[in-house]
Amino acid sequence: MEIYFLCGAAVCAAVAAAWDVRHGRIPNRLTYGAMVGGLVLRAVLESWRGTLDGLAAGLVGGGVFFLFF
C-alpha cells in the first residue's frame, strides 16, 4: 500500500515543481489539497489508525518548520 502514497506524493511534487517553475509560486490550493487527499487516501486504505498516523506525521513535519517561522 505504501506505493500508492509514494506515487501520490511524487505526482503532487511534480505538479508543484512545474507550477513553481512556470508561475514562480505554489498555490495553497495545491498544497492543502494534497494534504487532505493524503489523509483521505490513508482513511480509505488504512482506516482510522492510518489517518491518525498521517495526522501525527503532518503535525511533526509541520512543527519542525513552524519552529523557524
FENVENLIN-V822624 format. One record per pair of residues at least 6 apart in sequence whose ideal C-beta (glycine too) atoms are under 6 Angstrom apart, sorted by the first residue. I is the first residue (numbers start at 1). J is the second residue. Records with the same first field share a line. If there is no record, write none. Layout:
BEGIN
I = J ; J
END
This chain:
BEGIN
1 = 45
12 = 34
16 = 26 ; 30
19 = 26
20 = 26
39 = 51 ; 54
42 = 50 ; 51 ; 54
43 = 51
END
